[in-house]
Amino acid sequence: MSGFKCIYIVLFLFVSGVLPAQTESTYWVYFQDKNATISDFSNPFQLFTRKAIERKANQQTIIDEMDLPVYQAYVDGLFAENVVGKSKWLNAALVRGIDSVYVANLPFVKRVDNLIPVKAVFAEDNGFSYGQSALQIEMLNGDYLHDLGFTGQGVLIAVFDGGFNNAQNIPAFSHLWQGGGVKGMYSFVNQDTNIFFPGSHGTHVLSVLAAKNEGTFVGTAPDADYWLFMTEDEVREVNAEEFNWLAAAEMSDSLGVDVINSSLGYSTFDPGQTSYSLSDLDGQTSIVSQAAQFAARKGILVINSAGNSGSDPLWRKILMPADADSILAVGSVGPTLDRSIFSSKGPTVDGRIKPDVVAMGEQARYLSSGGFPTVGNGTSFAAPLIAGLAACLRQAYPNHSTENIRQTILQSADRYLTPDTLYGYGLPNFQFAFNDVVSVEEFIQDYGVNIFPNPVDNILTVSWNEQFIPKRIALFDMGGRKILDQAVSAQDMQQAIDVNNLTDGKYIIHIYNESGAIVKTFNKHGN
């Protein structure tokens, strides 16, 4: 078993525990802290895969306490049989079957919430013959990216959905299964790797992204890599699905996912569950919206369908997590670019524009579970059109931040200067996006830590300012082997590291203290 396979198994165990249909005794327990020490940040490979580390290095995303697992001693203090799930981002556990008053008085517990929502703090020409998917891709000028050779290669997309019935047998997906494009799969509903039953919604959405059957049907990112996550219970509508979404987002971050496509939305649940009200559409109240916002802050581009409640007399608005900040919520238009009557409306209760953009979700084309082109309606089909082409744009601009890519897509849209609550910023134009991408500097978070020269021959210098003062610096090769770990003389505001004896190649430098870490990559060249 390879090292990375071991990592994947550990990640599955880390988010283990899927929430059953809740009773009144199921609630969130938020912990005081994570009892973190500097050693918790000493090795990024204990927290992330190589792909995730490289993504964080490219986007200058800090590794902080949110990335650490929940402190196990606190979990043990709640008794393992009572803990049905954990969230590192919330620093919380889902607990049932134990008195909440008793738990609230434990010294390591910050607060106890039942499942009533609580606000968070916080370049070659491919010349594809698209077949029946032509109009919905060409409407966005996505064919321009494909013709330049940007088809999602090297970009990792996570699909959060319901069942992927028969996806393993559809010829249009054979390139994924035979070529290793499916990197993994997991059902948070059933806690196993059988994502194929029940339901076919995931299959339909995946086809809009990944299908590759020229002359019949081609998706928006046919050459991307995929993780397939079943987070949606297609039999019931229960609060568990929000926890499943959160767990899948945390795992996606650990795996180095670049783009999340979620054609899911929540507002009203089955009797006995906790439903939301319109006043909760603030991007911070629902667990699933908090999760989407956290994922975006960790450098993942989150694309979510706006919802199909536009003509619902009781709701009409976007669904959670489409209300989250820093993501792209996608509404629907038809073939003539008119807004689909079912497409959910904005704004959020705090006045933000939603949906963010639109794509063709009315009379949209997708593949059935039998592999045949089919026509259907829903923002579920609009979202993967945007997500796949966003992945192609990410391929074209690998060193841009997620916010660079998101803002570029928004600014390419046809209503950018006059957005509204029906179309958002409008229909993106990915030709404009490619040719007028937002500059890197505009949205890269600068923590004041720099390395130079890069590439380096002999001496690599690390410098910093008061914004992030490290305690130690470590070097790793790309396989995760630690080469050096040394203390820092902080008052000097820089430190020289002799790399003369390293063989030529790419390395990771890990700069950390007791509250977090910054990773960067450098290339060693010979003399």
Secondary structure, DSSP 8 states (H G I E B T S, - for coil): --HHHHHHHHHHHHT-----S--TT-EEEEES-----GGGGS-GGGTS-HHHHHHHHHHT--EEGGGS---HHHHHTT-GGGEEEEETTTTEEEE-SS-HHHHHTSTTEEEEEESS--------------BTTHHHHHTTTHHHHHHTT-S-TT-EEEEEES--TTGGG-GGGHHHHHHT-EEEEEETTTTBS--SSS-SHHHHHHHHHH-EETTTEE-SSTTSEEEEEE---SS---THHHHHHHHHHHHHHHHT-SEEEE---BS---TTS----GGGTTTTSSHHHHHHHHHHHTT-EEEEE--S-TT-TT--B--BTTT-TTSEEEEEE-TTS-B-TTS-B---TT----S-EEEE-SSEEEE-TTS-EEEE-SHHHHHHHHHHHHHHHHHH-TTS-HHHHHHHHHHHSTTTTS-BTTTBT----HHHHHHT---HHHH----S-EEESSSBSSEEEEE--TT---SEEEEEETTS-EEEEEE--GGGSEEEEE-TTS-SEEEEEEEE-SSEEEEEEEEE---
